[in-house]
Amino acid sequence: MTLEELAAMCDNRAATYGLIARLYYAEVDEALFDELVAMRYPVSSGNDLLDRGYYTLAKYLSNAWVDPVLRLSVDYTKTFLGSGIDTYSAAYPFESVYTSEKRLLMQDARDEVLAIYRSCGLDKSASWKTGEDHIAVELEFMRIMSARTAKALRAGDEDEATALLSTQKNFMLDHVATWAPVFCNDVRRFAGTTFYQALADVTEGFLEEDAALLEGLVED
């Protein structure tokens, strides 16, 4: 694989991370819904979960005729926010909930990922009022690192690209992969629309593929 081919692959990874992060960040609005309807989705990626997710997503979007944005907004609240009484009534999108003994928010995972973000020169937006271990933030971090890798490769800086890929591999192993599969199972369980069930499949399948890619690209 040439450096340009690897850079293009990282561009594609960044785009996928960005899309998935956006879908977890907030409800789908009219503009995003129209973009999703117009998109073409892969048919055969080699990953069964990913293929099922894209197929189900495309099917949902092609048949969503009655107030689709409102329906998705209601389901987003039901799936990810629940009743707000406890952390067992929804797929709460925070690493701390899935990695702390009592399923509490703002635990060690939040502190750890925040330290990693800052070590890479990043900090959350002032408008972001929730924990830094939110699935959307962790995926956005991977998007930024993927984009930086593509830029380094095109600049011919292979050492920087290798360091960035190593950061992504470690973040995947130490954080994203430790809780995302269980979280995705909860999304499938709590979601009332096949849209968010499909998003769970796409998320889990893509992360499986990307973890394997990073494992192959970065030697221990």
mmCIF file of the C-alpha atoms, coordinates in Angstrom:
data_MODEL
# 
_entry.id   MODEL 
# 
loop_
_atom_site.group_PDB 
_atom_site.id 
_atom_site.type_symbol 
_atom_site.label_atom_id 
_atom_site.label_alt_id 
_atom_site.label_comp_id 
_atom_site.label_asym_id 
_atom_site.label_entity_id 
_atom_site.label_seq_id 
_atom_site.pdbx_PDB_ins_code 
_atom_site.Cartn_x 
_atom_site.Cartn_y 
_atom_site.Cartn_z 
_atom_site.occupancy 
_atom_site.B_iso_or_equiv 
_atom_site.pdbx_formal_charge 
_atom_site.auth_seq_id 
_atom_site.auth_comp_id 
_atom_site.auth_asym_id 
_atom_site.auth_atom_id 
_atom_site.pdbx_PDB_model_num 
ATOM 1   C CA . MET A 1 1   ? 0.000   0.000  0.000  1.00 0.00 ? 1   MET A CA 1 
ATOM 2   C CA . THR A 1 2   ? 1.385   3.403  -0.979 1.00 0.00 ? 2   THR A CA 1 
ATOM 3   C CA . LEU A 1 3   ? 1.386   6.368  1.387  1.00 0.00 ? 3   LEU A CA 1 
ATOM 4   C CA . GLU A 1 4   ? -1.340  8.036  -0.680 1.00 0.00 ? 4   GLU A CA 1 
ATOM 5   C CA . GLU A 1 5   ? -3.497  4.909  -0.531 1.00 0.00 ? 5   GLU A CA 1 
ATOM 6   C CA . LEU A 1 6   ? -3.047  4.769  3.233  1.00 0.00 ? 6   LEU A CA 1 
ATOM 7   C CA . ALA A 1 7   ? -3.860  8.478  3.481  1.00 0.00 ? 7   ALA A CA 1 
ATOM 8   C CA . ALA A 1 8   ? -7.043  7.938  1.464  1.00 0.00 ? 8   ALA A CA 1 
ATOM 9   C CA . MET A 1 9   ? -7.969  5.070  3.758  1.00 0.00 ? 9   MET A CA 1 
ATOM 10  C CA . CYS A 1 10  ? -7.513  7.346  6.763  1.00 0.00 ? 10  CYS A CA 1 
ATOM 11  C CA . ASP A 1 11  ? -9.699  9.973  5.076  1.00 0.00 ? 11  ASP A CA 1 
ATOM 12  C CA . ASN A 1 12  ? -12.433 7.354  4.717  1.00 0.00 ? 12  ASN A CA 1 
ATOM 13  C CA . ARG A 1 13  ? -12.004 6.257  8.329  1.00 0.00 ? 13  ARG A CA 1 
ATOM 14  C CA . ALA A 1 14  ? -12.278 9.869  9.467  1.00 0.00 ? 14  ALA A CA 1 
ATOM 15  C CA . ALA A 1 15  ? -15.464 10.367 7.454  1.00 0.00 ? 15  ALA A CA 1 
ATOM 16  C CA . THR A 1 16  ? -17.077 7.272  8.943  1.00 0.00 ? 16  THR A CA 1 
ATOM 17  C CA . TYR A 1 17  ? -16.062 8.169  12.475 1.00 0.00 ? 17  TYR A CA 1 
ATOM 18  C CA . GLY A 1 18  ? -17.428 11.663 11.932 1.00 0.00 ? 18  GLY A CA 1 
ATOM 19  C CA . LEU A 1 19  ? -20.795 10.443 10.685 1.00 0.00 ? 19  LEU A CA 1 
ATOM 20  C CA . ILE A 1 20  ? -21.275 7.926  13.489 1.00 0.00 ? 20  ILE A CA 1 
ATOM 21  C CA . ALA A 1 21  ? -20.194 10.474 16.097 1.00 0.00 ? 21  ALA A CA 1 
ATOM 22  C CA . ARG A 1 22  ? -22.725 12.983 14.770 1.00 0.00 ? 22  ARG A CA 1 
ATOM 23  C CA . LEU A 1 23  ? -25.552 10.453 14.972 1.00 0.00 ? 23  LEU A CA 1 
ATOM 24  C CA . TYR A 1 24  ? -24.811 9.868  18.661 1.00 0.00 ? 24  TYR A CA 1 
ATOM 25  C CA . TYR A 1 25  ? -24.139 13.526 19.436 1.00 0.00 ? 25  TYR A CA 1 
ATOM 26  C CA . ALA A 1 26  ? -27.704 14.746 18.949 1.00 0.00 ? 26  ALA A CA 1 
ATOM 27  C CA . GLU A 1 27  ? -31.007 14.031 17.274 1.00 0.00 ? 27  GLU A CA 1 
ATOM 28  C CA . VAL A 1 28  ? -31.181 13.853 13.487 1.00 0.00 ? 28  VAL A CA 1 
ATOM 29  C CA . ASP A 1 29  ? -32.390 17.166 12.053 1.00 0.00 ? 29  ASP A CA 1 
ATOM 30  C CA . GLU A 1 30  ? -33.998 17.804 8.671  1.00 0.00 ? 30  GLU A CA 1 
ATOM 31  C CA . ALA A 1 31  ? -30.731 18.647 6.912  1.00 0.00 ? 31  ALA A CA 1 
ATOM 32  C CA . LEU A 1 32  ? -28.945 15.556 8.196  1.00 0.00 ? 32  LEU A CA 1 
ATOM 33  C CA . PHE A 1 33  ? -31.921 13.346 7.396  1.00 0.00 ? 33  PHE A CA 1 
ATOM 34  C CA . ASP A 1 34  ? -31.873 14.559 3.793  1.00 0.00 ? 34  ASP A CA 1 
ATOM 35  C CA . GLU A 1 35  ? -28.127 13.867 3.607  1.00 0.00 ? 35  GLU A CA 1 
ATOM 36  C CA . LEU A 1 36  ? -28.622 10.351 4.958  1.00 0.00 ? 36  LEU A CA 1 
ATOM 37  C CA . VAL A 1 37  ? -31.360 9.640  2.415  1.00 0.00 ? 37  VAL A CA 1 
ATOM 38  C CA . ALA A 1 38  ? -29.102 10.793 -0.430 1.00 0.00 ? 38  ALA A CA 1 
ATOM 39  C CA . MET A 1 39  ? -26.103 8.741  0.677  1.00 0.00 ? 39  MET A CA 1 
ATOM 40  C CA . ARG A 1 40  ? -25.027 5.454  -0.867 1.00 0.00 ? 40  ARG A CA 1 
ATOM 41  C CA . TYR A 1 41  ? -24.240 2.708  1.602  1.00 0.00 ? 41  TYR A CA 1 
ATOM 42  C CA . PRO A 1 42  ? -21.744 -0.150 1.174  1.00 0.00 ? 42  PRO A CA 1 
ATOM 43  C CA . VAL A 1 43  ? -23.250 -3.479 0.195  1.00 0.00 ? 43  VAL A CA 1 
ATOM 44  C CA . SER A 1 44  ? -20.486 -5.940 0.989  1.00 0.00 ? 44  SER A CA 1 
ATOM 45  C CA . SER A 1 45  ? -17.799 -4.889 3.454  1.00 0.00 ? 45  SER A CA 1 
ATOM 46  C CA . GLY A 1 46  ? -16.865 -8.378 4.585  1.00 0.00 ? 46  GLY A CA 1 
ATOM 47  C CA . ASN A 1 47  ? -18.246 -7.707 8.070  1.00 0.00 ? 47  ASN A CA 1 
ATOM 48  C CA . ASP A 1 48  ? -21.698 -9.193 8.677  1.00 0.00 ? 48  ASP A CA 1 
ATOM 49  C CA . LEU A 1 49  ? -22.704 -6.665 11.337 1.00 0.00 ? 49  LEU A CA 1 
ATOM 50  C CA . LEU A 1 50  ? -21.617 -3.727 9.211  1.00 0.00 ? 50  LEU A CA 1 
ATOM 51  C CA . ASP A 1 51  ? -23.414 -5.063 6.138  1.00 0.00 ? 51  ASP A CA 1 
ATOM 52  C CA . ARG A 1 52  ? -26.596 -5.725 8.120  1.00 0.00 ? 52  ARG A CA 1 
ATOM 53  C CA . GLY A 1 53  ? -26.443 -2.265 9.635  1.00 0.00 ? 53  GLY A CA 1 
ATOM 54  C CA . TYR A 1 54  ? -26.017 -0.452 6.337  1.00 0.00 ? 54  TYR A CA 1 
ATOM 55  C CA . TYR A 1 55  ? -28.773 -2.527 4.709  1.00 0.00 ? 55  TYR A CA 1 
ATOM 56  C CA . THR A 1 56  ? -31.218 -1.868 7.551  1.00 0.00 ? 56  THR A CA 1 
ATOM 57  C CA . LEU A 1 57  ? -30.326 1.819  7.633  1.00 0.00 ? 57  LEU A CA 1 
ATOM 58  C CA . ALA A 1 58  ? -30.871 2.223  3.894  1.00 0.00 ? 58  ALA A CA 1 
ATOM 59  C CA . LYS A 1 59  ? -34.163 0.321  4.108  1.00 0.00 ? 59  LYS A CA 1 
ATOM 60  C CA . TYR A 1 60  ? -35.403 2.501  6.958  1.00 0.00 ? 60  TYR A CA 1 
ATOM 61  C CA . LEU A 1 61  ? -34.498 5.717  5.170  1.00 0.00 ? 61  LEU A CA 1 
ATOM 62  C CA . SER A 1 62  ? -36.173 4.623  1.943  1.00 0.00 ? 62  SER A CA 1 
ATOM 63  C CA . ASN A 1 63  ? -39.446 3.882  3.757  1.00 0.00 ? 63  ASN A CA 1 
ATOM 64  C CA . ALA A 1 64  ? -39.593 6.706  6.317  1.00 0.00 ? 64  ALA A CA 1 
ATOM 65  C CA . TRP A 1 65  ? -42.491 8.813  5.079  1.00 0.00 ? 65  TRP A CA 1 
ATOM 66  C CA . VAL A 1 66  ? -44.480 10.052 8.106  1.00 0.00 ? 66  VAL A CA 1 
ATOM 67  C CA . ASP A 1 67  ? -42.738 12.657 10.306 1.00 0.00 ? 67  ASP A CA 1 
ATOM 68  C CA . PRO A 1 68  ? -39.407 10.791 10.175 1.00 0.00 ? 68  PRO A CA 1 
ATOM 69  C CA . VAL A 1 69  ? -37.382 13.481 11.958 1.00 0.00 ? 69  VAL A CA 1 
ATOM 70  C CA . LEU A 1 70  ? -39.887 13.707 14.809 1.00 0.00 ? 70  LEU A CA 1 
ATOM 71  C CA . ARG A 1 71  ? -40.031 9.923  15.152 1.00 0.00 ? 71  ARG A CA 1 
ATOM 72  C CA . LEU A 1 72  ? -36.246 9.731  15.294 1.00 0.00 ? 72  LEU A CA 1 
ATOM 73  C CA . SER A 1 73  ? -36.095 12.548 17.838 1.00 0.00 ? 73  SER A CA 1 
ATOM 74  C CA . VAL A 1 74  ? -38.503 10.712 20.129 1.00 0.00 ? 74  VAL A CA 1 
ATOM 75  C CA . ASP A 1 75  ? -36.541 7.488  19.734 1.00 0.00 ? 75  ASP A CA 1 
ATOM 76  C CA . TYR A 1 76  ? -33.219 9.233  20.368 1.00 0.00 ? 76  TYR A CA 1 
ATOM 77  C CA . THR A 1 77  ? -34.542 10.469 23.714 1.00 0.00 ? 77  THR A CA 1 
ATOM 78  C CA . LYS A 1 78  ? -35.971 7.059  24.605 1.00 0.00 ? 78  LYS A CA 1 
ATOM 79  C CA . THR A 1 79  ? -32.841 5.168  23.583 1.00 0.00 ? 79  THR A CA 1 
ATOM 80  C CA . PHE A 1 80  ? -30.077 7.351  25.000 1.00 0.00 ? 80  PHE A CA 1 
ATOM 81  C CA . LEU A 1 81  ? -31.681 9.437  27.743 1.00 0.00 ? 81  LEU A CA 1 
ATOM 82  C CA . GLY A 1 82  ? -34.463 7.217  29.062 1.00 0.00 ? 82  GLY A CA 1 
ATOM 83  C CA . SER A 1 83  ? -36.352 8.384  32.110 1.00 0.00 ? 83  SER A CA 1 
ATOM 84  C CA . GLY A 1 84  ? -33.273 9.883  33.748 1.00 0.00 ? 84  GLY A CA 1 
ATOM 85  C CA . ILE A 1 85  ? -34.083 8.017  36.965 1.00 0.00 ? 85  ILE A CA 1 
ATOM 86  C CA . ASP A 1 86  ? -31.153 5.595  36.815 1.00 0.00 ? 86  ASP A CA 1 
ATOM 87  C CA . THR A 1 87  ? -28.512 4.317  34.391 1.00 0.00 ? 87  THR A CA 1 
ATOM 88  C CA . TYR A 1 88  ? -30.344 1.061  33.653 1.00 0.00 ? 88  TYR A CA 1 
ATOM 89  C CA . SER A 1 89  ? -33.324 2.451  31.728 1.00 0.00 ? 89  SER A CA 1 
ATOM 90  C CA . ALA A 1 90  ? -31.517 3.380  28.492 1.00 0.00 ? 90  ALA A CA 1 
ATOM 91  C CA . ALA A 1 91  ? -28.299 2.928  26.531 1.00 0.00 ? 91  ALA A CA 1 
ATOM 92  C CA . TYR A 1 92  ? -26.495 5.748  28.323 1.00 0.00 ? 92  TYR A CA 1 
ATOM 93  C CA . PRO A 1 93  ? -23.669 6.731  25.946 1.00 0.00 ? 93  PRO A CA 1 
ATOM 94  C CA . PHE A 1 94  ? -20.859 7.147  28.470 1.00 0.00 ? 94  PHE A CA 1 
ATOM 95  C CA . GLU A 1 95  ? -17.851 4.898  29.017 1.00 0.00 ? 95  GLU A CA 1 
ATOM 96  C CA . SER A 1 96  ? -18.022 5.482  32.785 1.00 0.00 ? 96  SER A CA 1 
ATOM 97  C CA . VAL A 1 97  ? -21.477 3.893  32.963 1.00 0.00 ? 97  VAL A CA 1 
ATOM 98  C CA . TYR A 1 98  ? -20.167 0.698  31.381 1.00 0.00 ? 98  TYR A CA 1 
ATOM 99  C CA . THR A 1 99  ? -16.804 0.495  33.131 1.00 0.00 ? 99  THR A CA 1 
ATOM 100 C CA . SER A 1 100 ? -17.599 1.579  36.696 1.00 0.00 ? 100 SER A CA 1 
ATOM 101 C CA . GLU A 1 101 ? -18.924 -0.884 39.255 1.00 0.00 ? 101 GLU A CA 1 
ATOM 102 C CA . LYS A 1 102 ? -22.053 1.124  40.089 1.00 0.00 ? 102 LYS A CA 1 
ATOM 103 C CA . ARG A 1 103 ? -22.717 2.425  36.543 1.00 0.00 ? 103 ARG A CA 1 
ATOM 104 C CA . LEU A 1 104 ? -22.032 6.007  37.558 1.00 0.00 ? 104 LEU A CA 1 
ATOM 105 C CA . LEU A 1 105 ? -21.236 9.022  35.378 1.00 0.00 ? 105 LEU A CA 1 
ATOM 106 C CA . MET A 1 106 ? -17.986 11.023 35.483 1.00 0.00 ? 106 MET A CA 1 
ATOM 107 C CA . GLN A 1 107 ? -15.791 8.202  36.797 1.00 0.00 ? 107 GLN A CA 1 
ATOM 108 C CA . ASP A 1 108 ? -12.181 7.164  36.060 1.00 0.00 ? 108 ASP A CA 1 
ATOM 109 C CA . ALA A 1 109 ? -12.831 6.631  32.341 1.00 0.00 ? 109 ALA A CA 1 
ATOM 110 C CA . ARG A 1 110 ? -13.829 10.266 31.946 1.00 0.00 ? 110 ARG A CA 1 
ATOM 111 C CA . ASP A 1 111 ? -10.642 11.485 33.632 1.00 0.00 ? 111 ASP A CA 1 
ATOM 112 C CA . GLU A 1 112 ? -8.483  9.145  31.555 1.00 0.00 ? 112 GLU A CA 1 
ATOM 113 C CA . VAL A 1 113 ? -9.897  10.131 28.163 1.00 0.00 ? 113 VAL A CA 1 
ATOM 114 C CA . LEU A 1 114 ? -9.790  13.819 29.055 1.00 0.00 ? 114 LEU A CA 1 
ATOM 115 C CA . ALA A 1 115 ? -6.076  13.480 29.831 1.00 0.00 ? 115 ALA A CA 1 
ATOM 116 C CA . ILE A 1 116 ? -5.527  11.787 26.461 1.00 0.00 ? 116 ILE A CA 1 
ATOM 117 C CA . TYR A 1 117 ? -7.412  14.501 24.582 1.00 0.00 ? 117 TYR A CA 1 
ATOM 118 C CA . ARG A 1 118 ? -5.385  17.212 26.261 1.00 0.00 ? 118 ARG A CA 1 
ATOM 119 C CA . SER A 1 119 ? -2.109  15.396 25.589 1.00 0.00 ? 119 SER A CA 1 
ATOM 120 C CA . CYS A 1 120 ? -3.046  15.614 21.900 1.00 0.00 ? 120 CYS A CA 1 
ATOM 121 C CA . GLY A 1 121 ? -3.765  19.332 22.134 1.00 0.00 ? 121 GLY A CA 1 
ATOM 122 C CA . LEU A 1 122 ? -7.533  18.936 22.283 1.00 0.00 ? 122 LEU A CA 1 
ATOM 123 C CA . ASP A 1 123 ? -10.229 20.048 24.681 1.00 0.00 ? 123 ASP A CA 1 
ATOM 124 C CA . LYS A 1 124 ? -13.991 19.938 24.486 1.00 0.00 ? 124 LYS A CA 1 
ATOM 125 C CA . SER A 1 125 ? -16.045 22.828 23.179 1.00 0.00 ? 125 SER A CA 1 
ATOM 126 C CA . ALA A 1 126 ? -17.433 25.244 25.744 1.00 0.00 ? 126 ALA A CA 1 
ATOM 127 C CA . SER A 1 127 ? -20.904 24.373 24.461 1.00 0.00 ? 127 SER A CA 1 
ATOM 128 C CA . TRP A 1 128 ? -20.450 20.693 25.396 1.00 0.00 ? 128 TRP A CA 1 
ATOM 129 C CA . LYS A 1 129 ? -21.929 20.327 28.871 1.00 0.00 ? 129 LYS A CA 1 
ATOM 130 C CA . THR A 1 130 ? -21.675 16.589 29.420 1.00 0.00 ? 130 THR A CA 1 
ATOM 131 C CA . GLY A 1 131 ? -18.910 14.057 30.104 1.00 0.00 ? 131 GLY A CA 1 
ATOM 132 C CA . GLU A 1 132 ? -15.891 13.724 27.837 1.00 0.00 ? 132 GLU A CA 1 
ATOM 133 C CA . ASP A 1 133 ? -16.322 9.943  27.775 1.00 0.00 ? 133 ASP A CA 1 
ATOM 134 C CA . HIS A 1 134 ? -19.534 10.266 25.724 1.00 0.00 ? 134 HIS A CA 1 
ATOM 135 C CA . ILE A 1 135 ? -19.437 7.910  22.730 1.00 0.00 ? 135 ILE A CA 1 
ATOM 136 C CA . ALA A 1 136 ? -19.706 10.854 20.330 1.00 0.00 ? 136 ALA A CA 1 
ATOM 137 C CA . VAL A 1 137 ? -16.628 12.527 21.832 1.00 0.00 ? 137 VAL A CA 1 
ATOM 138 C CA . GLU A 1 138 ? -14.549 9.345  21.793 1.00 0.00 ? 138 GLU A CA 1 
ATOM 139 C CA . LEU A 1 139 ? -15.461 8.727  18.151 1.00 0.00 ? 139 LEU A CA 1 
ATOM 140 C CA . GLU A 1 140 ? -14.774 12.364 17.284 1.00 0.00 ? 140 GLU A CA 1 
ATOM 141 C CA . PHE A 1 141 ? -11.314 11.956 18.823 1.00 0.00 ? 141 PHE A CA 1 
ATOM 142 C CA . MET A 1 142 ? -10.709 8.995  16.518 1.00 0.00 ? 142 MET A CA 1 
ATOM 143 C CA . ARG A 1 143 ? -11.924 11.103 13.582 1.00 0.00 ? 143 ARG A CA 1 
ATOM 144 C CA . ILE A 1 144 ? -9.466  13.876 14.365 1.00 0.00 ? 144 ILE A CA 1 
ATOM 145 C CA . MET A 1 145 ? -6.578  11.441 14.806 1.00 0.00 ? 145 MET A CA 1 
ATOM 146 C CA . SER A 1 146 ? -7.446  9.723  11.510 1.00 0.00 ? 146 SER A CA 1 
ATOM 147 C CA . ALA A 1 147 ? -7.522  13.071 9.698  1.00 0.00 ? 147 ALA A CA 1 
ATOM 148 C CA . ARG A 1 148 ? -4.194  14.064 11.250 1.00 0.00 ? 148 ARG A CA 1 
ATOM 149 C CA . THR A 1 149 ? -2.714  10.767 10.096 1.00 0.00 ? 149 THR A CA 1 
ATOM 150 C CA . ALA A 1 150 ? -3.811  11.397 6.511  1.00 0.00 ? 150 ALA A CA 1 
ATOM 151 C CA . LYS A 1 151 ? -2.268  14.869 6.642  1.00 0.00 ? 151 LYS A CA 1 
ATOM 152 C CA . ALA A 1 152 ? 1.027   13.538 8.029  1.00 0.00 ? 152 ALA A CA 1 
ATOM 153 C CA . LEU A 1 153 ? 1.208   10.843 5.362  1.00 0.00 ? 153 LEU A CA 1 
ATOM 154 C CA . ARG A 1 154 ? 0.675   13.356 2.571  1.00 0.00 ? 154 ARG A CA 1 
ATOM 155 C CA . ALA A 1 155 ? 3.408   15.525 4.077  1.00 0.00 ? 155 ALA A CA 1 
ATOM 156 C CA . GLY A 1 156 ? 5.757   12.536 3.997  1.00 0.00 ? 156 GLY A CA 1 
ATOM 157 C CA . ASP A 1 157 ? 6.065   12.459 7.789  1.00 0.00 ? 157 ASP A CA 1 
ATOM 158 C CA . GLU A 1 158 ? 5.896   8.711  8.373  1.00 0.00 ? 158 GLU A CA 1 
ATOM 159 C CA . ASP A 1 159 ? 7.139   8.951  11.971 1.00 0.00 ? 159 ASP A CA 1 
ATOM 160 C CA . GLU A 1 160 ? 4.296   11.302 12.892 1.00 0.00 ? 160 GLU A CA 1 
ATOM 161 C CA . ALA A 1 161 ? 1.789   9.104  11.076 1.00 0.00 ? 161 ALA A CA 1 
ATOM 162 C CA . THR A 1 162 ? 3.034   6.042  12.947 1.00 0.00 ? 162 THR A CA 1 
ATOM 163 C CA . ALA A 1 163 ? 2.776   7.847  16.278 1.00 0.00 ? 163 ALA A CA 1 
ATOM 164 C CA . LEU A 1 164 ? -0.780  8.942  15.483 1.00 0.00 ? 164 LEU A CA 1 
ATOM 165 C CA . LEU A 1 165 ? -1.794  5.434  14.471 1.00 0.00 ? 165 LEU A CA 1 
ATOM 166 C CA . SER A 1 166 ? -0.302  4.117  17.704 1.00 0.00 ? 166 SER A CA 1 
ATOM 167 C CA . THR A 1 167 ? -2.367  6.627  19.676 1.00 0.00 ? 167 THR A CA 1 
ATOM 168 C CA . GLN A 1 168 ? -5.493  5.445  17.871 1.00 0.00 ? 168 GLN A CA 1 
ATOM 169 C CA . LYS A 1 169 ? -4.711  1.784  18.469 1.00 0.00 ? 169 LYS A CA 1 
ATOM 170 C CA . ASN A 1 170 ? -4.131  2.337  22.176 1.00 0.00 ? 170 ASN A CA 1 
ATOM 171 C CA . PHE A 1 171 ? -7.267  4.463  22.532 1.00 0.00 ? 171 PHE A CA 1 
ATOM 172 C CA . MET A 1 172 ? -9.274  1.786  20.772 1.00 0.00 ? 172 MET A CA 1 
ATOM 173 C CA . LEU A 1 173 ? -7.930  -1.004 22.990 1.00 0.00 ? 173 LEU A CA 1 
ATOM 174 C CA . ASP A 1 174 ? -7.973  0.906  26.272 1.00 0.00 ? 174 ASP A CA 1 
ATOM 175 C CA . HIS A 1 175 ? -11.256 2.738  25.836 1.00 0.00 ? 175 HIS A CA 1 
ATOM 176 C CA . VAL A 1 176 ? -13.557 2.388  22.824 1.00 0.00 ? 176 VAL A CA 1 
ATOM 177 C CA . ALA A 1 177 ? -13.389 -1.399 22.504 1.00 0.00 ? 177 ALA A CA 1 
ATOM 178 C CA . THR A 1 178 ? -13.840 -1.969 26.237 1.00 0.00 ? 178 THR A CA 1 
ATOM 179 C CA . TRP A 1 179 ? -17.444 -0.787 26.258 1.00 0.00 ? 179 TRP A CA 1 
ATOM 180 C CA . ALA A 1 180 ? -18.776 -0.051 22.772 1.00 0.00 ? 180 ALA A CA 1 
ATOM 181 C CA . PRO A 1 181 ? -19.971 -3.637 22.043 1.00 0.00 ? 181 PRO A CA 1 
ATOM 182 C CA . VAL A 1 182 ? -22.037 -3.798 25.254 1.00 0.00 ? 182 VAL A CA 1 
ATOM 183 C CA . PHE A 1 183 ? -23.329 -0.290 24.629 1.00 0.00 ? 183 PHE A CA 1 
ATOM 184 C CA . CYS A 1 184 ? -24.376 -1.299 21.107 1.00 0.00 ? 184 CYS A CA 1 
ATOM 185 C CA . ASN A 1 185 ? -26.259 -4.288 22.518 1.00 0.00 ? 185 ASN A CA 1 
ATOM 186 C CA . ASP A 1 186 ? -28.153 -1.904 24.778 1.00 0.00 ? 186 ASP A CA 1 
ATOM 187 C CA . VAL A 1 187 ? -28.938 0.383  21.843 1.00 0.00 ? 187 VAL A CA 1 
ATOM 188 C CA . ARG A 1 188 ? -30.491 -2.577 20.022 1.00 0.00 ? 188 ARG A CA 1 
ATOM 189 C CA . ARG A 1 189 ? -32.482 -3.432 23.148 1.00 0.00 ? 189 ARG A CA 1 
ATOM 190 C CA . PHE A 1 190 ? -33.840 0.039  23.909 1.00 0.00 ? 190 PHE A CA 1 
ATOM 191 C CA . ALA A 1 191 ? -34.272 1.511  20.416 1.00 0.00 ? 191 ALA A CA 1 
ATOM 192 C CA . GLY A 1 192 ? -37.800 1.623  19.084 1.00 0.00 ? 192 GLY A CA 1 
ATOM 193 C CA . THR A 1 193 ? -36.802 2.236  15.461 1.00 0.00 ? 193 THR A CA 1 
ATOM 194 C CA . THR A 1 194 ? -34.696 0.105  13.175 1.00 0.00 ? 194 THR A CA 1 
ATOM 195 C CA . PHE A 1 195 ? -32.709 3.275  12.433 1.00 0.00 ? 195 PHE A CA 1 
ATOM 196 C CA . TYR A 1 196 ? -30.941 3.247  15.794 1.00 0.00 ? 196 TYR A CA 1 
ATOM 197 C CA . GLN A 1 197 ? -30.754 -0.543 15.839 1.00 0.00 ? 197 GLN A CA 1 
ATOM 198 C CA . ALA A 1 198 ? -28.979 -0.271 12.491 1.00 0.00 ? 198 ALA A CA 1 
ATOM 199 C CA . LEU A 1 199 ? -26.692 2.428  13.878 1.00 0.00 ? 199 LEU A CA 1 
ATOM 200 C CA . ALA A 1 200 ? -25.646 -0.001 16.614 1.00 0.00 ? 200 ALA A CA 1 
ATOM 201 C CA . ASP A 1 201 ? -24.779 -2.624 13.993 1.00 0.00 ? 201 ASP A CA 1 
ATOM 202 C CA . VAL A 1 202 ? -22.833 -0.115 11.891 1.00 0.00 ? 202 VAL A CA 1 
ATOM 203 C CA . THR A 1 203 ? -20.967 1.126  14.954 1.00 0.00 ? 203 THR A CA 1 
ATOM 204 C CA . GLU A 1 204 ? -19.980 -2.290 16.244 1.00 0.00 ? 204 GLU A CA 1 
ATOM 205 C CA . GLY A 1 205 ? -19.097 -3.658 12.817 1.00 0.00 ? 205 GLY A CA 1 
ATOM 206 C CA . PHE A 1 206 ? -17.024 -0.631 11.835 1.00 0.00 ? 206 PHE A CA 1 
ATOM 207 C CA . LEU A 1 207 ? -15.152 -0.655 15.145 1.00 0.00 ? 207 LEU A CA 1 
ATOM 208 C CA . GLU A 1 208 ? -14.365 -4.351 14.709 1.00 0.00 ? 208 GLU A CA 1 
ATOM 209 C CA . GLU A 1 209 ? -12.907 -3.653 11.281 1.00 0.00 ? 209 GLU A CA 1 
ATOM 210 C CA . ASP A 1 210 ? -10.985 -0.581 12.395 1.00 0.00 ? 210 ASP A CA 1 
ATOM 211 C CA . ALA A 1 211 ? -9.517  -2.332 15.423 1.00 0.00 ? 211 ALA A CA 1 
ATOM 212 C CA . ALA A 1 212 ? -8.248  -5.101 13.143 1.00 0.00 ? 212 ALA A CA 1 
ATOM 213 C CA . LEU A 1 213 ? -6.833  -2.519 10.715 1.00 0.00 ? 213 LEU A CA 1 
ATOM 214 C CA . LEU A 1 214 ? -4.976  -0.675 13.470 1.00 0.00 ? 214 LEU A CA 1 
ATOM 215 C CA . GLU A 1 215 ? -3.661  -3.952 14.835 1.00 0.00 ? 215 GLU A CA 1 
ATOM 216 C CA . GLY A 1 216 ? -2.217  -4.741 11.428 1.00 0.00 ? 216 GLY A CA 1 
ATOM 217 C CA . LEU A 1 217 ? -0.750  -1.287 10.860 1.00 0.00 ? 217 LEU A CA 1 
ATOM 218 C CA . VAL A 1 218 ? 0.868   -0.772 14.260 1.00 0.00 ? 218 VAL A CA 1 
ATOM 219 C CA . GLU A 1 219 ? 3.349   -3.242 15.654 1.00 0.00 ? 219 GLU A CA 1 
ATOM 220 C CA . ASP A 1 220 ? 3.599   -3.657 19.418 1.00 0.00 ? 220 ASP A CA 1 
# 
